[in-house]
Amino acid sequence: MCGRYVSPDDASIEREFNLVRQEWSFPPSFNVAPTQSVPVIRTVDAHPRGSRIRWGLIPFFAKGEPPKYSTINARIETVETAASYRGPWKRGQRCLQVATGFYEWHLNPEGRKAPFYITLVDQAAFAFAGLWDRSAKADGTTVDSCVHITMPANDLMRQIHNTGNNPHRMPAILRREDRDIWLNGTPDDARGVLAQYESGLMVAQEVSTRVNSPKNNDPTLVQAV
């Protein structure tokens, strides 16, 4: 699982992902939570374009209503076949869900559950491999939403993420050189870039339990304790 993360501001995304100046403006968020509006990058008219859409995919067939089950993470094992995700996958509706780090929780032998903040050594801002979909409400308005893909954890994340309903998993993080393939490649090519990020390129530090509440959102959340 990956249920919380940190997203950069608009200018940082534009610099890192080589976007033409967008008509959006937002600060960084240090505690992104499901159902919030999050920055993603999609291909529009053969060019990468940023937008903010709902995190928690609402399938096209759901008539704009969020499903009763969680759709913030799509398992790599079933992303091509699960009812909510096979449509976006077949239609090539892939996106980059932009982050600067993410949180996972560790249960120690004494039963204490502690959050850890994970960043990358080689990418200050990076992308989860995501899918997006558009669902129309009865009144004709539409909702765009996204989900990012998860996979079995690498050695580092296996040690950290040992609790919750889906332990020992991690988000599918794209290497910088694979971003364009994910957005614009064939389904086979896109599937081929989904791989565990190297443990040696990831850094984890324990942070305050203040991150447990989405109401807390400030830079101190990512500071080591």
N, C-alpha and C positions, 0 to 999 in steps of 0.2 A: 504493500500500500504506500501511497504518498498522499496524505490528507492535508498537509500544510506546507506552504513554501513562501519564499520571498521573491517579489517581482521588482524589476528596475523601473525607473521613470521613463517617460516618453523619449527624451533626448538620448539616453543611454541605449535604448533599443534601436533607435534610428542609426546611431553610430556603429554599433556592433553588427547589425544586420543589413547595413548599406541601404536603408530605406530613404526614398525621397521624403522631404518634410511632410508629415501627416497632419491632418486636421484633427488632432487629438492632443490632450494635455492632461497629465496626471502625475502625481508624485510616486515615489517607490512605496511599496507595501511590504511590511515586515512580518505579516501574519495573514497571508492569503488563505481563505477558507472556502469550502464548497459553497456553491450557489452564487458566489460573488462574480462580478464582471472582471475578467482578466485579459491581459494583452496577449494576442496571438498574431501570427503571421501566416497569411494564405497567399496563394497565387491568384491574381485577378488580372485578366487580359495579358497574360504572359509575364506579369511583373509581380514581385513580392509586395504585399500591402498589409499594413498593420491594422488591427481593429480590436475592439474590446467586446467580448462575448461571454455568455454565462458558462461558468465551470460546473459541469454536471450535465451530460448530454441529454437532450430531449429528442428522442427519435422523431423522424419526419411523420411517422404514423400516429404519434401521440397527441396530435391536434393541439400542440403548444402547452400541454400539461406535463409537468415533471413526473416521471414514473415513481412508483412507491419504493422501488429498489435503488441502490446506489449506482450512479453512472459517472463517478469521478475518475475511476480507474478501469481500464479495459485490459484483461489478461491476454498476454501474447498468445497463450495456448488456444484461446477461443475467439480472438478478435475478428477472424475471418468468417466465423460461423454463428456467433451469438446474434440473436434477433436485433438487438439495439445497435450493433456495430457493423454487421455484414453489409448493410446498405452503403454507409459512408465509405467503407473499405472498397467495395466494388466500384463505386462512383469516383474513387480517387480523391475524396474530400479529406485530404491530409493537411495538417497545420503544425506550426511550431508554437508550443506553449512556453513562453519565455520566463526564465527564472535566473536568480543569482545564487540560490541555495535552497535547500529544503530541509524539513524536520522529520525525524523518525524517533520512536520511543524504544527504550531499552529497559527490560525488567532484570534487576540484579538478584543475586541469590537471597538477599534479605527481603525481597518482595517490593522494593522501591522502584517505581516507574519514573525514569528520567528522560527528558527530551535531549536529543542531539541535533546539532546544526551541521549540515554537510555541504561543502563547497568543492569546486574543482580547481586544481592547480593550473590547468592550461586554458581555462575559459572563465573569465570574470562574469560574463553573462552567457547563458547557454539555453538550449531548447530541449524540452521533453518532446518526444515523438507523439503527436496528437492527431485525433480525428475531429471533424466538426460536422454538424448537421443543421438543417433548417426545418422548423416545424411551424405549420400555419394554424392559427387559432380560428375559432368559429367566425370571428368578426373580420377575418382576412389579414390581420396583423401577423407578423412572423417573429419567431424567436430563433436566433443563432446561438449555438452552444457547443461545448467541446468536452473531450475526454482525453486523458493521456494514457499511454500504454505502460503496463508493468510487466516485469519478468522475474525469474528466480534471481536471488541476490548474489552479488559477487562476494568474495571472502570478507571484505570489510563490512559490507552491509548485512551479511549473515550474522556477524558478531553483534551488531548494533540492534537490528530490527528483529527482535525475538518475541514480540508480544502482539496482541490484537487478533482479529479474526483471520488475517492473512499474513503471518510472520514470514521472515526470510525472503522478502521480495524487495524489489527496487524499481524506480521508474526507468523507462527506456530513454536514456540521455544520448543525444546525437553528437557525434564528433563534428567539429566545425566543417570539415570537408564533405560531410554527408548530408548537410542541411538541404542543399538543392536537390539531391537525389530523393530525399524523403518527400519534398514538396512536388517534384516534377517528374520523377522517374516512373518506370513501369511498376505494376504491383510486385513483380518478382524482385526488381531492383530495390524497391522500398523495403520489402521484407528482409532483404539481405543486409541492410544497414542497422537492423535492430539487434544489438549485441550488448552484453554487459560492459559498462564502462570500467576501465582498469582501476583496481583498488589503489594502485600506486599514484593515480592522478586525482584521488579524492582525499579530502581532509575532514575529519569529524571532531567536534568538540561539544562537551556537555554544556547546556545553556539552562537558563532559568525556567522553572515550571510556569512562569507567567505566560508563556506561549500557549499553555493549555487552553486559555480563554481567547477566542477570536476578538473579544473586546479590547485586548491589549495589542497595540500596534505602534511600536516605536523602535528606534535603532538599538536600544539596550537589549532587545530580545535575542540578538545574535551574538552577544558578548559571552565569552566563556565564563563559567562559574568555577 
